[in-house]
Amino acid sequence: MPRMKPRLPAGRMAPALLPALMTMAVYLPNAVRRSAWSDDYPYLESGDFAKYYADGRPVLGLLHEAVFPGNIDDLAVLRVIGVVGIAAISMLLSHLLMKWGVSPRNAVLWATSVAFLPPFHFYAGWATTFTYPWVLLMAALAGSFWIETTQSHRRTSRVAAIGGMTLAMLSYPPAAMFCWVPLGLKILVLRMRPRQAFRAVLRLGYLVVGTGLASLLIAPLARNIRGIPVDTRVQIITSQQEAVEKILWFVSHPVVVAARPFNIRSPEPLNALLTAGPVLGVTAIGLFVALRGPALSRLGTLCAIGVCCSLTMTAHLVVPDNQIDYRFMVGLTVLAWGSVCAAFHWLIQRGARWLPSRPRNIMRLCGTTIPTTCFALLLPLTAYLAVTNIRHTFIEPFVSKEDFLLDSLATYDPSVHDRILIINHQEIWKNRPNLGTYSTTSDLAHDWVAKPNIRLLLRETERDQAPPVLKIVRDEVLPEVGDYLVDLRPYASSFPS
């Protein structure tokens, strides 16, 4: 990360545009390709977004009802909007870093690398999540405005922060917790004293708690107006045992994943210890060495950064469900990556102190060039990993699946067949050794995909004049008169183990 100098004036806007341009150059080519994935299908086919209201996300429900299309080709427009949102986040982060004194070159390189972290692959490859980067952006701006206005007492900005944060909470609470990222980065870059850092954490906490309570009042009202019952998953932890188990899970799972920022493979315990352990150790040492003041003060600032990292997952830490998926870990992953980069940068700079006077000047020069060179070399690799993951998770499975289904439906005749039997069950599908969603070989493994997927293909091939009954069956069956069989087992077995 960056050249860390306290409170230097912000650079020009032109450098801040570079991360946005590089982000779009990497993500747009795949975003405009024809594809759909998982939740896209039931929304395309039915246009029913009741689940958003049941989960307490009425703003997202209203927005998707207004703009979600009815055919696969138009999903590209939503993905492009998501990519522009990712670009806007990278631009905001680079602007903030320059505002806090980071050199434009390092701010641009780091902010661009953030855009290629695994959580952002979703928004470029999955149309259903196209709004999430904009929720992240709204939350980040709200958090930044709130911290600044509590110091300057600008009422208009404070109202804007409250309104933006409330909208973020009513859209997607896990994304709303991205508000902690600018504060965590600010504490890190400016190396704040513990008292100043925790005061800022407390001030932002007032905004989060206040808007969170407001959303808990508004969301049920919107749900009741629509006559939609609350989803059974909407629960919070109620016992001390659950709280302890959640803390242990957080330390042993999300923290470990965040310490392996661009590695999407699910680690075995020993592998996690050997990979994440050294990264966390070096990061803690690097930050501790670079921070100002006595040891206790440095430890306090480290704790403030850790609190910000933890609070980025507040929406997931207060519920009983333990699920490792990058959708819930965007803020944690970004702050962890920032901490790793800052520690690396500071350790190189501090290394100059143990050298003789003449080589020390060379080392100081290296302290600025080595991190920059590493970032410059890292960007093409992280961009390649992002593109590859999107293709392997979203695009290539879509292309092969659509070809298979179209071939399977080639002899279907709506005048002859009135029922389609689909042989499909969870056991026939393999998984990749990756984390969460990225472990999926085909979205047909999700039991809500096959039916709407086939209906959409029949609609596109103009064979939906007499819509057939679709039925999922587990085992091979003998079709009756009027039945048409689609067997997904050959397609599932085509994926390597």
Long-range contacts (C-beta under 8 A, 24 or more apart in sequence): 1-102, 1-106, 1-110, 1-188, 1-189, 1-338, 1-341, 1-342, 1-344, 1-345, 1-371, 2-97, 2-102, 2-103, 2-106, 2-107, 2-110, 2-189, 2-341, 2-342, 2-345, 2-371, 3-101, 3-102, 3-103, 3-106, 3-345, 3-368, 4-101, 4-102, 4-189, 4-190, 4-191, 4-290, 4-342, 4-345, 4-346, 5-101, 5-102, 6-100, 6-101, 6-190, 6-191, 7-100, 7-101, 7-190, 8-100, 8-101, 9-99, 10-95, 10-98, 10-99, 11-98, 11-104, 11-107, 12-104, 13-95, 15-94, 15-98, 15-104, 15-105, 15-107, 15-108, 16-91, 16-94, 16-95, 16-98, 16-107, 16-108, 16-111, 17-91, 18-94, 18-108, 18-112, 19-87, 19-90, 19-91, 19-93, 19-94, 19-108, 19-111, 19-112, 19-115, 20-87, 20-88, 20-90, 20-91, 21-87, 22-112, 22-115, 22-379, 22-383, 23-83, 23-86, 23-87, 23-90, 23-112, 23-115, 23-116, 24-83, 24-84, 24-87, 26-115, 26-116, 26-383, 26-386, 26-387, 27-83, 27-86, 27-124, 27-386, 27-387, 27-390, 28-80, 28-83, 30-124, 30-125, 30-387, 30-390, 30-391, 30-394, 30-395, 31-76, 31-79, 31-80, 31-82, 31-83, 31-124, 31-125, 32-76, 32-79, 32-80, 33-76, 33-395, 34-72, 34-73, 34-76, 34-398, 35-72, 35-75, 35-125, 35-394, 35-395, 35-398, 35-399, 36-72, 36-75, 36-127, 36-398, 36-453, 37-125, 37-126, 37-127, 37-128, 37-393, 37-394, 37-397, 37-398, 37-443, 38-126, 38-128, 38-440, 38-443, 38-446, 38-448, 38-449, 39-126, 39-128, 39-448, 40-72, 40-75, 40-126, 40-127, 40-128, 41-443, 41-448, 41-449, 41-452, 41-453, 41-456, 42-448, 42-449, 42-452, 43-68, 43-128, 44-68, 44-69, 44-70, 44-71, 44-72, 44-75, 44-452, 44-456, 45-451, 45-452, 45-455, 45-456, 46-452, 50-226, 50-228, 51-231, 53-219, 53-222, 53-223, 53-226, 53-228, 54-223, 54-228, 54-229, 54-230, 54-231, 54-234, 55-231, 55-233, 55-234, 56-170, 56-173, 56-215, 56-216, 56-219, 56-220, 56-223, 56-230, 56-234, 57-170, 57-171, 57-172, 57-173, 57-219, 58-170, 58-218, 58-219, 58-222, 58-223, 59-167, 59-170, 59-171, 60-131, 60-135, 60-170, 60-171, 60-172, 61-222, 63-131, 63-171, 64-131, 71-456, 71-459, 71-460, 72-456, 72-460, 75-127, 78-127, 78-130, 79-123, 79-124, 79-125, 79-126, 79-127, 79-130, 81-130, 81-134, 82-123, 82-124, 82-127, 82-129, 82-130, 82-131, 82-132, 82-133, 83-123, 83-124, 85-123, 85-130, 85-131, 85-132, 85-133, 85-134, 85-136, 85-137, 86-115, 86-120, 86-123, 86-124, 86-133, 87-115, 88-133, 88-134, 88-137, 89-114, 89-115, 89-120, 89-133, 89-136, 89-137, 89-140, 90-114, 90-115, 92-137, 92-140, 92-141, 93-181, 93-182, 93-185, 93-334, 96-144, 96-182, 96-185, 96-186, 97-185, 97-189, 100-185, 100-186, 100-189, 100-190, 101-189, 101-190, 102-189, 105-372, 106-371, 106-372, 106-375, 109-372, 109-375, 109-376, 109-379, 110-338, 110-341, 110-375, 112-379, 113-337, 113-375, 113-378, 113-379, 113-382, 114-334, 114-337, 114-338, 116-262, 116-379, 116-382, 116-383, 116-385, 116-386, 117-261, 117-262, 117-330, 117-333, 117-334, 117-337, 117-382, 118-261, 118-262, 118-264, 118-326, 118-333, 118-386, 118-389, 118-435, 118-438, 119-326, 119-327, 119-329, 119-330, 119-333, 119-334, 120-330, 120-386, 121-326, 121-386, 121-389, 121-390, 121-393, 121-438, 122-326, 122-327, 122-437, 124-386, 124-390, 125-390, 125-393, 125-394, 125-395, 126-394, 129-327, 131-171, 131-172, 132-172, 132-175, 132-327, 135-168, 135-171, 135-172, 135-175, 135-176, 135-178, 136-175, 136-178, 136-330, 138-164, 138-165, 138-167, 138-168, 138-171, 139-164, 139-165, 139-168, 139-175, 139-176, 139-177, 139-178, 139-179, 140-178, 140-179, 140-181, 140-182, 142-168, 142-179, 142-207, 143-178, 143-179, 143-180, 143-181, 143-182, 143-183, 143-204, 143-207, 144-182, 146-179, 146-203, 146-204, 146-207, 147-182, 147-183, 147-186, 147-200, 147-203, 147-204, 150-203, 161-207, 162-207, 162-210, 162-211, 165-207, 165-208, 165-211, 166-211, 166-214, 166-215, 166-218, 168-211, 169-211, 169-212, 169-214, 169-215, 170-215, 170-218, 170-219, 173-212, 173-215, 173-315, 174-313, 174-315, 174-316, 174-327, 174-328, 174-330, 175-330, 176-315, 177-208, 177-311, 177-312, 177-313, 177-314, 177-315, 177-331, 178-312, 178-330, 178-331, 178-334, 179-204, 179-207, 179-208, 180-204, 180-308, 180-309, 180-311, 180-312, 180-331, 180-335, 181-308, 181-312, 181-331, 181-334, 181-335, 183-308, 184-305, 184-308, 184-309, 184-312, 184-335, 184-338, 185-335, 185-338, 187-301, 187-304, 187-305, 187-308, 188-287, 188-305, 188-335, 188-338, 188-339, 188-342, 189-342, 191-290, 191-291, 191-292, 191-301, 192-301, 192-304, 193-292, 193-293, 193-297, 193-300, 193-301, 194-297, 194-300, 194-301, 194-303, 194-304, 195-300, 197-300, 197-301, 197-304, 197-305, 198-300, 198-304, 198-307, 201-304, 201-307, 201-308, 201-311, 205-311, 208-311, 208-314, 233-319, 233-321, 235-319, 235-320, 235-321, 236-318, 236-319, 236-320, 237-318, 237-319, 237-320, 242-320, 246-317, 246-320, 246-322, 249-322, 250-310, 250-313, 250-317, 253-322, 253-324, 254-313, 254-324, 254-328, 254-329, 254-332, 255-280, 255-309, 255-332, 255-336, 257-324, 257-329, 257-333, 257-435, 258-309, 258-329, 258-332, 258-333, 258-335, 258-336, 258-337, 259-283, 259-336, 259-340, 261-333, 261-336, 261-337, 261-340, 262-382, 262-385, 264-326, 264-389, 264-434, 264-435, 264-438, 265-433, 265-434, 265-435, 266-324, 266-433, 266-434, 266-435, 266-439, 279-340, 282-343, 282-344, 282-347, 283-339, 283-340, 283-343, 284-343, 285-343, 285-347, 286-342, 286-343, 286-344, 286-346, 286-347, 287-339, 287-342, 287-343, 287-346, 289-346, 289-347, 289-350, 290-342, 290-343, 290-346, 290-347, 290-349, 290-350, 305-335, 305-339, 308-335, 309-335, 309-336, 309-339, 323-436, 324-435, 324-436, 325-435, 325-436, 325-437, 326-435, 326-436, 326-437, 326-438, 327-436, 327-437, 341-371, 341-375, 344-371, 344-374, 345-371, 389-438, 392-432, 393-437, 393-438, 393-440, 397-440, 397-441, 397-442, 397-443, 400-491, 400-494, 401-442, 401-443, 401-444, 401-453, 401-491, 402-457, 404-490, 404-491, 405-453, 405-454, 405-457, 405-486, 406-457, 406-461, 408-486, 408-487, 409-454, 409-457, 409-458, 409-461, 409-463, 409-486, 411-484, 412-458, 412-463, 412-484, 413-463, 414-458, 414-463, 414-464, 414-465, 414-466, 414-468, 415-466, 416-482, 417-468, 417-482, 417-483, 417-484, 418-466, 418-468, 418-469, 418-482, 419-468, 419-469, 419-470, 419-471, 419-480, 419-482, 419-483, 419-484, 420-454, 420-468, 420-469, 420-470, 420-471, 420-483, 420-484, 420-485, 420-486, 421-471, 421-473, 421-477, 421-479, 421-483, 421-484, 421-485, 421-486, 422-450, 422-451, 422-454, 422-470, 422-471, 422-472, 422-473, 422-486, 422-488, 423-473, 423-474, 423-475, 423-476, 423-477, 423-485, 423-486, 423-487, 423-488, 423-489, 424-450, 424-472, 424-473, 424-474, 424-488, 425-472, 425-474, 428-488, 428-489, 428-492, 428-493, 429-492, 429-495, 430-492, 430-495, 430-496, 430-497, 441-495, 442-491, 442-492, 442-495, 444-488, 444-491, 444-492, 447-472, 450-488, 454-486
